[in-house]
C-alpha cells in the first residue's frame, strides 16, 4: 500500500502527520487490496476570515476509487470525519459485491 500525504499552503507538524498515518493504517482492516492512498491537507483561502482546514482522502482499490472531502476548524477533526466517510464507502462497495 502506497501512502502519499501532501500539505497545501502550510507545513504540517509531526503530531499531525503521525495522527494521519495512524488512522490510515486502520483502513487495511476494511479492505485488503488497497493499492494507494492520497491524503491532501489544505487551508481554505478565504481572505480576512478564519480559514477552514480541509482534508481530502483518495483511496484506490482495483477497479474502484473512493474520494472524500471534509472541512472543519481543525485538521484532526476534518481528517477523522473524512476517514469515517471513506470507511462507509468501502463497506457499501463490499456489500454490493457480496449481494
TORMARTOR-12313 format. One record per residue (C-alpha): residue number from 1; residue in three letters; x, y, z. Coordinates in steps of 0.1 Angstrom, whole numbers, plus 5000, padded with zeros to 4 digits. Example, Ala and Ser with C-alpha at 12.3 -4.5 7.8 and 13.67 -1.06 7.14 Angstrom:
2
+--------+-------+------+------+------+
| lumlum | dovex |   xx |   yy |   zz |
+--------+-------+------+------+------+
|      1 |   Ala | 5123 | 4955 | 5078 |
|      2 |   Ser | 5137 | 4989 | 5071 |
+--------+-------+------+------+------+
***
This chain:
99
+--------+-------+------+------+------+
| lumlum | dovex |   xx |   yy |   zz |
+--------+-------+------+------+------+
|      1 |   Unk | 5000 | 5000 | 5000 |
|      2 |   Unk | 5014 | 5033 | 4989 |
|      3 |   Unk | 5005 | 5063 | 5012 |
|      4 |   Unk | 5011 | 5099 | 5000 |
|      5 |   Unk | 5005 | 5128 | 5024 |
|      6 |   Unk | 5005 | 5163 | 5009 |
|      7 |   Unk | 5001 | 5196 | 5027 |
|      8 |   Unk | 4990 | 5226 | 5007 |
|      9 |   Unk | 4997 | 5262 | 5018 |
|     10 |   Unk | 5013 | 5252 | 5051 |
|     11 |   Unk | 5039 | 5228 | 5067 |
|     12 |   Unk | 5024 | 5201 | 5089 |
|     13 |   Unk | 5039 | 5193 | 5123 |
|     14 |   Unk | 5050 | 5158 | 5132 |
|     15 |   Unk | 5020 | 5153 | 5155 |
|     16 |   Unk | 4995 | 5159 | 5127 |
|     17 |   Unk | 5014 | 5136 | 5103 |
|     18 |   Unk | 5016 | 5108 | 5129 |
|     19 |   Unk | 4978 | 5112 | 5136 |
|     20 |   Unk | 4971 | 5108 | 5098 |
|     21 |   Unk | 4995 | 5078 | 5094 |
|     22 |   Unk | 4979 | 5060 | 5124 |
|     23 |   Unk | 4944 | 5064 | 5111 |
|     24 |   Unk | 4954 | 5054 | 5075 |
|     25 |   Unk | 4968 | 5021 | 5087 |
|     26 |   Unk | 4934 | 5012 | 5101 |
|     27 |   Unk | 4919 | 5012 | 5066 |
|     28 |   Unk | 4936 | 4979 | 5058 |
|     29 |   Unk | 4911 | 4961 | 5081 |
|     30 |   Unk | 4882 | 4972 | 5059 |
|     31 |   Unk | 4898 | 4962 | 5026 |
|     32 |   Unk | 4928 | 4941 | 5020 |
|     33 |   Unk | 4935 | 4952 | 4984 |
|     34 |   Unk | 4941 | 4989 | 4988 |
|     35 |   Unk | 4968 | 4999 | 4963 |
|     36 |   Unk | 4973 | 5035 | 4973 |
|     37 |   Unk | 4960 | 5063 | 4995 |
|     38 |   Unk | 4964 | 5100 | 4988 |
|     39 |   Unk | 4958 | 5125 | 5016 |
|     40 |   Unk | 4956 | 5162 | 5010 |
|     41 |   Unk | 4955 | 5187 | 5039 |
|     42 |   Unk | 4947 | 5222 | 5027 |
|     43 |   Unk | 4940 | 5256 | 5041 |
|     44 |   Unk | 4909 | 5272 | 5026 |
|     45 |   Unk | 4919 | 5305 | 5011 |
|     46 |   Unk | 4891 | 5328 | 5024 |
|     47 |   Unk | 4905 | 5363 | 5028 |
|     48 |   Unk | 4901 | 5380 | 5062 |
|     49 |   Unk | 4882 | 5351 | 5078 |
|     50 |   Unk | 4892 | 5322 | 5100 |
|     51 |   Unk | 4904 | 5297 | 5075 |
|     52 |   Unk | 4888 | 5262 | 5074 |
|     53 |   Unk | 4910 | 5232 | 5074 |
|     54 |   Unk | 4902 | 5208 | 5045 |
|     55 |   Unk | 4911 | 5171 | 5045 |
|     56 |   Unk | 4908 | 5151 | 5012 |
|     57 |   Unk | 4913 | 5113 | 5010 |
|     58 |   Unk | 4915 | 5093 | 4978 |
|     59 |   Unk | 4917 | 5055 | 4982 |
|     60 |   Unk | 4925 | 5033 | 4952 |
|     61 |   Unk | 4914 | 4997 | 4951 |
|     62 |   Unk | 4915 | 4976 | 4919 |
|     63 |   Unk | 4885 | 4988 | 4897 |
|     64 |   Unk | 4873 | 5013 | 4924 |
|     65 |   Unk | 4883 | 5047 | 4936 |
|     66 |   Unk | 4869 | 5064 | 4967 |
|     67 |   Unk | 4872 | 5101 | 4973 |
|     68 |   Unk | 4861 | 5121 | 5004 |
|     69 |   Unk | 4865 | 5158 | 5013 |
|     70 |   Unk | 4857 | 5173 | 5047 |
|     71 |   Unk | 4863 | 5207 | 5062 |
|     72 |   Unk | 4862 | 5220 | 5098 |
|     73 |   Unk | 4881 | 5242 | 5121 |
|     74 |   Unk | 4909 | 5217 | 5128 |
|     75 |   Unk | 4928 | 5192 | 5106 |
|     76 |   Unk | 4923 | 5164 | 5130 |
|     77 |   Unk | 4885 | 5168 | 5130 |
|     78 |   Unk | 4884 | 5171 | 5092 |
|     79 |   Unk | 4906 | 5141 | 5087 |
|     80 |   Unk | 4887 | 5119 | 5112 |
|     81 |   Unk | 4854 | 5127 | 5095 |
|     82 |   Unk | 4869 | 5120 | 5061 |
|     83 |   Unk | 4883 | 5087 | 5072 |
|     84 |   Unk | 4849 | 5076 | 5086 |
|     85 |   Unk | 4832 | 5086 | 5054 |
|     86 |   Unk | 4857 | 5066 | 5033 |
|     87 |   Unk | 4852 | 5036 | 5056 |
|     88 |   Unk | 4815 | 5038 | 5050 |
|     89 |   Unk | 4820 | 5039 | 5012 |
|     90 |   Unk | 4843 | 5009 | 5013 |
|     91 |   Unk | 4818 | 4989 | 5034 |
|     92 |   Unk | 4789 | 4998 | 5010 |
|     93 |   Unk | 4810 | 4987 | 4980 |
|     94 |   Unk | 4819 | 4954 | 4997 |
|     95 |   Unk | 4782 | 4948 | 5005 |
|     96 |   Unk | 4774 | 4953 | 4968 |
|     97 |   Unk | 4800 | 4928 | 4958 |
|     98 |   Unk | 4786 | 4902 | 4982 |
|     99 |   Unk | 4750 | 4908 | 4971 |
+--------+-------+------+------+------+
***
